Amino acid sequence: MTSTGKHQAKRLIKRPSREHIKAAMKSENEEFSVQVRSEDAKEAFTAFLEKRKPDFTRAAKSTAAV
């Protein structure tokens, strides 16, 4: 097998895993963008900025009231 043939074979072997990784990363990014906008995330960020422990029951109550 020539050097070029080896490179092509390696590329063909790696292609499916690269495509799978890209799809997994896209899916993870979509899920992260949903989670980062959640009430729990908002409470966590606010608590961090206010230097207090997060109260996730408060976030759950405001969601239940809506």
NORMO-V140952 format. One record per residue. PHI is phi in degrees with one decimal (* if undefined). PSI is psi in whole degrees, 0 to 359 (none if undefined). Layout:
{{PHI;PSI} {PHI;PSI}}
This chain:
{{*;135} {-77.7;166} {-59.1;318} {-64.0;320} {-62.8;321} {-64.6;317} {-64.0;319} {-65.9;319} {-63.6;317} {-62.6;318} {-61.8;318} {-66.8;324} {-69.5;320} {-80.1;338} {-55.7;310} {-59.7;321} {-70.4;324} {-63.0;316} {-65.3;322} {-65.0;318} {-64.0;317} {-61.6;317} {-65.2;319} {-65.3;319} {-64.7;320} {-63.2;315} {-62.8;317} {-63.6;318} {-63.0;320} {-64.2;315} {-65.4;318} {-61.0;318} {-64.3;328} {-71.1;313} {-66.6;323} {-68.8;342} {-95.2;2} {-71.9;163} {-62.1;322} {-62.8;320} {-66.3;317} {-60.5;316} {-63.4;318} {-62.9;314} {-64.4;317} {-63.4;315} {-61.1;319} {-61.2;313} {-65.7;328} {-88.1;2} {54.4;51} {-137.0;167} {-75.6;142} {-70.2;144} {-113.3;90} {-73.0;342} {-69.7;327} {-65.4;318} {-64.9;321} {-67.1;323} {-66.5;318} {-68.0;329} {-70.9;321} {-68.7;330} {-72.5;339} {-79.7;none}}
